Amino acid sequence: MKPLYHPAVEDVTVEGILYALSNPVRVQILKEIMRSNSPKSCSDFLSLPDRVIPKSTLSQHFKILREAGLIRSERKGVSMRNTPRCQELRPRFGRLIGEILAAYAEEYSAVAGADSPES
């Protein structure tokens, strides 16, 4: 089986991070992986709160996150276990990843608030 590519911290680029986090589904996946106290399986994300994701699409999202350096994926039998690499990246990129995730959360809450009947 072909080994998975994980870039070294010095090979991770701002462009790669921004591209990986330009998709709201990948942002949601990364946030859930970061929140978890244990590795998350790819299959944990087949159904997100607002959508069902086909396996092939989900596989592509994980590949993009992994190749951007945001997650580490390890094969365990037939499943893939994923952990965040944000702590490894912090010395190089500071709070960039956290700030992007916070901006998404703020934007989402503003949109959700505008759509609510009380607005």
C-alpha positions as CSV (number, residue, x, y, z in Angstrom):
1,M,0.0,0.0,0.0
2,K,1.3,3.4,-1.0
3,P,2.5,5.5,2.0
4,L,0.5,8.6,2.8
5,Y,2.1,12.0,2.1
6,H,2.5,14.3,5.1
7,P,4.6,17.4,4.4
8,A,7.3,18.5,6.8
9,V,6.4,21.6,8.8
10,E,8.9,23.6,6.8
11,D,7.3,22.5,3.6
12,V,3.8,23.6,4.6
13,T,2.7,26.9,2.9
14,V,0.3,29.6,3.7
15,E,-1.1,29.1,0.2
16,G,-1.8,25.4,0.9
17,I,-3.4,26.2,4.2
18,L,-5.7,28.8,2.7
19,Y,-6.6,26.5,-0.2
20,A,-7.5,23.7,2.2
21,L,-9.6,25.9,4.4
22,S,-11.3,27.6,1.4
23,N,-14.0,24.9,1.5
24,P,-16.6,25.0,4.4
25,V,-16.8,21.2,4.5
26,R,-13.0,20.9,5.1
27,V,-13.2,23.7,7.8
28,Q,-16.0,21.7,9.5
29,I,-13.9,18.5,9.3
30,L,-10.8,20.2,10.7
31,K,-12.8,21.8,13.6
32,E,-14.2,18.4,14.6
33,I,-10.8,16.7,14.4
34,M,-9.3,19.5,16.6
35,R,-12.2,19.2,19.1
36,S,-11.8,15.5,19.5
37,N,-9.6,14.0,22.3
38,S,-8.8,11.0,20.2
39,P,-8.1,10.4,16.5
40,K,-11.2,10.7,14.2
41,S,-12.0,8.1,11.6
42,C,-12.9,9.3,8.1
43,S,-16.2,7.4,8.3
44,D,-17.1,9.7,11.3
45,F,-17.7,12.4,8.7
46,L,-19.9,10.6,6.2
47,S,-22.8,12.6,7.6
48,L,-22.3,16.1,8.8
49,P,-25.1,18.1,10.5
50,D,-26.2,19.8,7.3
51,R,-25.3,17.2,4.6
52,V,-24.3,13.7,3.6
53,I,-21.0,13.4,1.9
54,P,-20.1,10.6,-0.6
55,K,-17.0,8.5,0.4
56,S,-15.1,9.6,-2.7
57,T,-15.7,13.3,-2.0
58,L,-14.8,12.8,1.7
59,S,-11.6,11.0,0.7
60,Q,-10.6,14.0,-1.5
61,H,-11.3,16.4,1.4
62,F,-9.1,14.4,3.7
63,K,-6.3,14.2,1.1
64,I,-6.4,18.0,0.7
65,L,-6.2,18.6,4.4
66,R,-3.4,16.1,4.8
67,E,-1.3,17.4,1.9
68,A,-1.8,20.9,3.2
69,G,-0.2,19.7,6.5
70,L,-3.3,20.3,8.6
71,I,-3.9,16.7,9.6
72,R,-2.0,13.5,10.1
73,S,-3.7,10.4,8.8
74,E,-2.7,6.8,9.9
75,R,-4.1,3.6,8.6
76,K,-5.5,1.3,11.3
77,G,-6.8,-1.8,9.5
78,V,-9.4,-0.7,7.1
79,S,-10.0,2.7,8.7
80,M,-8.0,5.9,8.5
81,R,-7.4,7.7,11.8
82,N,-6.9,11.5,11.7
83,T,-5.3,13.9,14.2
84,P,-4.7,17.6,13.9
85,R,-1.2,19.0,13.3
86,C,-2.0,22.6,14.5
87,Q,0.3,22.4,17.5
88,E,3.2,21.4,15.2
89,L,2.4,24.3,12.9
90,R,1.9,26.9,15.5
91,P,5.6,27.9,15.8
92,R,5.7,28.6,12.1
93,F,2.3,30.1,11.5
94,G,1.2,31.4,14.9
95,R,-2.5,31.8,15.2
96,L,-3.3,31.8,11.5
97,I,-5.3,28.5,11.5
98,G,-7.3,29.5,14.6
99,E,-8.0,32.9,13.2
100,I,-9.3,31.4,9.9
101,L,-11.6,29.0,11.9
102,A,-12.8,31.8,14.1
103,A,-13.6,33.9,11.0
104,Y,-15.6,31.1,9.5
105,A,-17.5,30.7,12.8
106,E,-18.3,34.4,13.0
107,E,-19.4,34.5,9.4
108,Y,-21.6,31.4,9.8
109,S,-23.2,32.8,12.9
110,A,-23.9,36.1,11.2
111,V,-25.5,34.3,8.2
112,A,-27.5,32.1,10.5
113,G,-28.7,35.1,12.5
114,A,-29.8,36.9,9.4
115,D,-31.8,33.9,8.3
116,S,-33.6,33.5,11.6
117,P,-37.3,34.7,11.8
118,E,-36.5,37.0,14.8
119,S,-34.0,39.1,12.7
